[in-house]
Amino acid sequence: MTRFANKSIIVVGSATGIGAATARRLAREGAHVCLADINLAGATSVADAICTAGGRAFAVPIDIADEASVNAAFETAIATLG
């Protein structure tokens, strides 16, 4: 399936569980995925696995309790995703 081809999506909370599964599924369906999580190592691991499988993904740190962190994560995502 490629229903998300040429789409860019940010998944917050994507280092484990449902967020990681969502990011993997979106990438399999063609999306360029930004994985945002306070657990940057976990998000990076998922992003690396997506890229290894042929998808497009990258990770950014985010702490949704910190407005500056949220702004920085979205600025990075927008700059990278376009």
Helices and strands as residue ranges (DSSP letters): E 8-12, H 17-28, E 32-37, H 40-52, E 56-61, H 67-81
